[in-house]
Amino acid sequence: MAEETPKPCDLCGLPIETSDFSLLTVNGPKQFCCEGCHGIYQMLHEGEIIDNGDGGNTTN
């Protein structure tokens, strides 16, 4: 059976190995490979993040 290719990080493009780092934005859900990419995306796009009651952070 063929192995599924991991989705690329929405900031740096590296493969996402965990689903722990994600955000809901006005442009749809975003997923990141690590906490660093997650935090940088939040800083650069803070006006696009949809607040879900915990400051916009949907980290699991």
N, C-alpha and C positions, 0 to 999 in steps of 0.2 A: 504494500500500500504506500502511496506517495505521501511524504511528509509535507505538511502545510507550511508555507513560507510565513515567518512572523511579519506582522504589520510594522511599517517603519514609524519611528518617532515623528510626531508632528512638528518638532523643532529641529532636531539634528539629522534625522533620517536613519539612525541606527535601528536595528531590529528590537522590537519590544519583547522582552522576556517575561514580564510580569504585568498584571493589570492594576497595579497599586497606584499608579499616577495618572489621573485623568481630570479633565475639566469640562464643564458644559458651557459652551459659548454661543453667542448669537449666530455664529457660522456652523454650529453643530458641535458634537462631542469631539474632544481632542484627547489623544493618548500620548504618553511620554515614556521614554525608556528608563528615566531615573528622576530622583528628586530635584537635581540641578536643572534639568530641562523644564520640569514642571514649574519651578520657581521663577526661572528666567522668562518663560512664556507668560506667567501671571504678571510680572513687572512690565513687560513690553506691551501687553494687550489687556490691561486691567479694565478698560472701558468696554470690552467685548465679553467679559465673563458674566454669566448669569448667576446671581446670588441665590443659592439654594438653602439659605438659612445658617450656613456655617462659614460665612465670609467668601463664598464662591469656590471653596475647595471641596472637590468631590473625591479626594484621596480615600481609598478604602482602608 
